[in-house]
Amino acid sequence: MSSSTTEKRIVVLGAGYAGLSTAKGAGRHHAVTLVAPEERLLHRVRQHEAAAGGGQDWPAIGQLARGRRIEHHRARAVELDLDGHKVELDDGTVLGYDTLVYALGSRTAWHDVPGAAEHAYGAERAAELDRRLRGAGEPGTLAVVGGGATGIELAAELAEAHPRWRVRIVTAGRVGGIYSPKGRAHVRRVLDRLGVGVHEDATVTEVTPTGLRTTTGPVDADVTVWAASMEPHPLAAAAGLAVDDRGRALVDEYLRSVSHPDVHVVGDAAAVTVPGTGTLRMGCATALPMGQYVGKLLDGRTDKPFAYKYVAQCLSLGRHDGLLQLVRGDDSMRPTVLTGTAGRLAKAAIVAGVLAALK
């Protein structure tokens, strides 16, 4: 298909995997304003490494935007005028658009748990958490709330980077409960080897400066990390885009808002249902393909509906181990897993592939 030559004013909000890949695709032949306050890529799949002191090598957004007609405007969107086709930014700038791509992603969900937002570190504060741990005079106990992929990766990485700290996972369900029996068993073996304590079936009811109160009793903690779940940015609902009960924007098969078709929504902000696959979960695995698709769509290189099938889920388990869990197209678990060095190398290859796709 030939590229479109009709000039459009395209504004992309958010420079994560979905937003940046959209901008790069559309920026081949159209002027794109990419709105994001960050100087460097927020490499979400490596956020656990940032919490342990990594992340300094993440590329600048300007570097990734080279060769495209992309202007990176370092600010935050604070208000959308969907009828007037305008975006107001926190530096006072008002941007007009013909097409808006909403890619503001997700943020830590505190679930109204008392003290959580005040006393726990969310994923967005990974660098601050690293400074806190490195600056501590004496090691103590660190509690990671959440037994899903984010919590597991954080607990393993921090336990390996800070062996004198006592690391605990506290979860309302089972640690690694979504994975196959082989996958769950490997995760538990690695956590045991790293000395990570596990508190399962323990719902956190309050976070205090000295620990957690849970449905199974108190858990002492000098530092708490909150990795329970994520929620979409609230600006979409506040602006009047149609959203689901979780606040994710409802979109059609071309990833256009069902209420405002001149707005495309990609990444964690979008509630996308694909025939044969189901409603897609939040994550890099879905955000990057969405952004690549809308970039091609806006550039005139496709007119087909968005399609997607899952292949695998992967985990970092410190610097020396990992898990690659094969899944069916609908994201249900297959029995096959790669673990140990093979799992670690598979995860590293996937992370490298994500970055390569953005260059």
C-alpha positions in Angstrom: 0.0 0.0 0.0 1.4 3.5 -0.8 1.9 6.0 1.9 -0.6 8.9 2.3 0.7 12.3 1.2 -2.1 14.3 2.8 -0.7 16.4 5.6 -2.2 15.9 9.0 -1.7 17.5 12.4 -1.1 14.6 14.6 -0.6 14.9 18.4 0.6 11.8 20.3 0.2 11.9 24.1 2.7 9.7 25.9 6.1 8.3 24.8 6.0 4.8 26.2 6.1 1.8 23.9 2.7 2.5 22.3 3.0 6.3 21.9 6.6 6.3 20.6 6.0 3.5 18.1 2.9 5.3 16.8 4.8 8.6 16.4 7.6 6.9 14.6 5.2 5.2 12.1 3.1 8.3 11.5 6.1 10.6 11.4 7.4 9.1 8.1 5.2 11.5 6.1 3.3 13.6 8.7 4.3 16.2 11.3 3.9 14.6 14.7 4.0 16.4 18.1 4.9 13.9 20.7 3.9 15.2 24.2 5.8 13.6 27.1 7.7 15.2 30.1 10.5 12.5 30.1 13.8 13.0 28.4 14.5 9.3 28.2 12.4 6.3 27.3 10.4 4.9 30.2 11.6 1.3 29.7 8.7 -0.4 31.7 10.0 -3.9 31.1 13.2 -3.0 32.8 11.7 -0.9 35.6 12.8 -3.6 38.2 16.4 -3.0 37.1 16.0 0.8 37.7 14.9 0.0 41.3 18.2 -1.8 41.7 20.3 1.0 40.2 20.1 0.3 36.5 18.5 2.3 33.7 21.2 4.9 33.0 21.7 3.4 29.5 18.0 3.9 28.4 18.0 5.9 25.1 16.8 9.5 24.9 13.5 10.0 23.2 15.1 12.5 20.8 17.6 9.9 19.8 14.8 7.4 19.1 12.8 10.0 17.1 15.7 10.7 14.6 14.8 10.4 11.0 11.1 11.1 11.5 9.1 14.4 11.5 8.6 14.3 15.2 8.8 17.2 17.6 9.2 16.1 21.2 7.3 18.6 23.5 8.4 18.0 27.1 5.2 18.7 29.0 2.2 16.9 30.4 -1.4 17.0 29.0 -3.7 18.3 31.6 -7.0 18.9 29.6 -8.5 17.6 26.4 -11.0 19.7 24.4 -12.4 16.9 22.2 -15.0 19.0 20.5 -12.5 21.8 19.7 -9.7 19.4 18.8 -7.3 20.9 21.3 -4.9 19.7 24.0 -3.9 21.9 27.0 -0.4 21.2 28.5 0.9 22.0 31.9 3.3 24.6 30.5 0.4 26.7 29.2 0.7 25.5 25.6 -2.5 24.6 23.6 -2.0 22.3 20.7 -4.5 21.8 17.9 -4.8 18.5 16.1 -6.6 16.7 13.3 -5.9 13.3 14.8 -5.1 12.7 18.5 -3.4 9.5 19.7 -4.0 9.0 23.4 -1.2 6.8 24.8 -0.9 7.9 28.4 -0.7 4.3 29.6 -1.1 3.2 33.2 0.0 4.1 36.7 0.1 2.4 40.1 -3.3 1.6 41.5 -3.5 2.1 45.2 -7.1 0.6 45.6 -7.8 3.2 48.4 -5.8 1.2 50.8 -5.0 3.5 53.8 -1.4 4.6 53.9 -0.4 3.0 50.6 0.2 6.1 48.5 1.9 7.8 51.5 4.2 5.1 52.7 4.9 2.8 49.7 7.0 3.2 46.6 5.2 2.7 43.3 6.9 1.6 40.1 7.1 5.2 39.0 9.5 5.9 41.9 12.0 3.2 41.0 15.0 5.5 41.0 14.0 7.0 44.4 13.6 3.5 45.8 17.2 2.7 44.7 18.5 5.8 46.5 16.6 4.9 49.6 18.0 1.4 49.7 21.6 2.4 48.9 21.5 5.2 51.4 20.3 3.1 54.3 22.7 3.0 57.2 21.6 -0.5 58.2 19.8 -3.2 56.1 16.2 -4.0 57.1 13.1 -5.6 55.8 11.6 -4.8 52.4 8.0 -5.8 51.5 6.9 -6.1 47.9 3.1 -6.0 47.7 1.9 -8.0 44.7 2.6 -11.5 43.5 2.2 -11.0 39.7 5.0 -10.4 37.2 5.9 -6.9 38.4 6.1 -8.0 42.1 8.1 -11.1 41.3 10.6 -9.3 39.1 11.1 -6.5 41.7 11.5 -9.0 44.6 14.0 -11.1 42.8 16.0 -8.2 41.5 16.1 -6.4 44.8 17.0 -9.5 46.8 19.9 -10.2 44.5 21.1 -6.6 44.4 20.7 -6.2 48.2 21.4 -9.6 49.8 21.6 -8.1 53.3 18.0 -6.8 53.1 15.2 -9.3 54.1 12.9 -9.2 51.1 9.2 -10.4 51.4 6.4 -10.8 48.8 2.9 -10.2 50.2 0.0 -11.1 47.9 -3.7 -11.5 48.1 -3.5 -14.6 45.9 -0.7 -17.0 44.9 2.8 -15.9 43.8 2.9 -16.4 40.0 -0.6 -17.8 40.1 -1.3 -17.1 36.5 1.6 -19.3 35.2 1.6 -23.1 34.5 2.5 -25.4 37.4 6.0 -25.7 36.0 6.3 -22.0 35.8 5.0 -21.4 39.3 7.3 -24.0 40.7 10.3 -22.4 39.1 9.4 -19.0 40.4 9.1 -20.3 43.9 12.5 -22.2 43.7 14.3 -19.0 42.6 12.6 -16.9 45.3 13.6 -19.5 47.9 17.2 -19.5 46.7 17.3 -15.7 46.9 15.9 -15.8 50.4 12.6 -14.1 49.5 9.9 -14.8 52.1 6.4 -15.3 50.7 3.1 -14.3 52.4 0.2 -15.7 50.2 -3.6 -15.2 50.6 -2.8 -12.0 52.6 -4.8 -9.0 51.5 -3.1 -5.7 52.6 -5.6 -3.5 54.5 -3.2 -0.8 55.6 0.3 0.4 55.0 2.2 2.1 57.9 5.7 3.6 58.2 6.8 0.3 59.8 5.0 -2.3 57.8 1.7 -3.8 56.6 -1.6 -4.8 58.2 -3.1 -7.8 56.3 -6.0 -10.2 56.6 -3.6 -12.8 57.9 -1.7 -10.6 60.4 0.9 -7.9 60.4 4.1 -7.9 58.3 7.0 -5.8 59.5 8.7 -3.7 56.8 11.2 -0.8 56.8 10.5 -0.2 53.1 7.3 -1.1 51.2 7.1 -1.4 47.4 3.6 -1.5 45.9 3.3 -3.7 42.8 -0.3 -4.9 43.2 -1.8 -3.6 40.0 -1.9 -0.8 37.5 -4.8 1.5 36.4 -5.2 3.7 33.3 -4.5 7.4 33.5 -7.8 9.2 34.4 -7.6 11.9 31.7 -9.5 9.9 29.1 -12.6 9.5 31.3 -12.4 13.1 32.6 -12.3 14.4 29.0 -15.4 12.4 28.0 -14.0 9.5 26.0 -16.2 6.4 26.4 -14.5 4.1 28.9 -15.1 0.7 30.5 -15.5 0.0 34.2 -11.7 0.1 34.7 -11.4 3.5 33.0 -9.8 2.1 29.8 -11.1 3.8 26.6 -13.4 1.7 24.4 -12.1 1.4 20.9 -13.2 -0.1 17.6 -11.3 -2.6 15.4 -9.1 0.3 14.1 -8.3 1.4 17.7 -10.4 4.5 17.4 -12.5 5.8 20.3 -16.0 4.6 19.9 -17.2 8.0 21.1 -14.7 10.2 19.3 -13.4 8.5 16.1 -10.7 11.2 15.5 -9.0 9.9 18.7 -7.0 6.7 18.5 -6.2 5.0 21.9 -3.3 2.7 22.2 -1.4 0.8 25.0 -2.6 0.3 28.5 -5.2 3.1 28.1 -7.2 1.1 25.6 -9.8 -1.6 26.1 -9.1 -3.7 23.0 -11.0 -6.9 22.2 -9.7 -9.0 19.3 -11.8 -11.8 17.9 -10.4 -15.2 18.8 -8.0 -13.6 21.3 -10.2 -11.8 23.8 -9.7 -8.5 25.7 -6.0 -7.7 25.7 -4.2 -7.2 29.0 -2.0 -4.3 29.9 1.6 -4.7 29.0 4.5 -4.1 26.6 3.5 -7.3 24.7 0.3 -5.5 23.5 1.3 -1.8 23.7 4.1 -2.0 21.1 2.0 -3.8 18.4 -0.9 -1.4 19.0 1.4 1.6 18.4 3.1 0.0 15.4 -0.4 -0.7 13.9 -1.8 2.9 14.4 1.5 4.3 13.0 1.0 2.3 9.8 -2.7 3.2 9.7 -2.1 6.9 10.0 0.7 6.7 7.4 -1.6 4.9 4.9 0.4 1.6 5.0 -2.6 -0.5 6.1 -6.3 -0.4 6.1 -6.9 -3.7 7.8 -8.4 -4.0 11.4 -6.0 -4.6 14.2 -5.2 -8.2 14.9 -3.1 -9.8 17.7 -2.4 -13.2 19.2 -0.2 -14.0 22.3 2.9 -16.2 22.1 4.6 -16.1 25.4 5.1 -14.4 28.8 8.5 -13.8 30.2 10.0 -12.9 33.6 13.4 -11.7 34.8 14.4 -13.5 38.0 17.5 -11.5 38.9 20.5 -11.2 36.7 21.1 -15.0 36.4 17.7 -16.6 35.9 14.5 -16.2 34.1 11.2 -17.7 32.9 9.7 -17.9 29.4 6.2 -19.3 29.7 4.6 -20.3 26.4 1.0 -19.4 26.0 -1.8 -20.0 23.5 -3.1 -17.2 21.3 -5.7 -16.2 23.9 -3.0 -15.9 26.6 -3.9 -19.2 28.4 -1.0 -21.2 29.7 0.8 -24.0 27.8 2.7 -26.5 29.9 6.1 -25.6 28.2 8.5 -23.3 30.0 12.1 -22.3 29.6 13.9 -21.6 32.8 17.4 -20.8 34.2 19.9 -19.5 31.7 17.6 -20.3 28.7 14.8 -18.3 30.3 17.1 -15.4 31.1 18.5 -15.3 27.6 15.0 -15.5 26.1 13.8 -12.5 28.3 16.9 -10.5 27.3 16.3 -11.2 23.6 12.7 -10.0 24.0 13.8 -6.8 25.8 16.4 -6.2 23.1 13.8 -6.8 20.4 11.5 -4.2 22.0 14.2 -1.6 21.9 15.2 -2.5 18.4 11.6 -2.0 17.2 11.8 1.6 18.6 15.0 2.5 16.8 
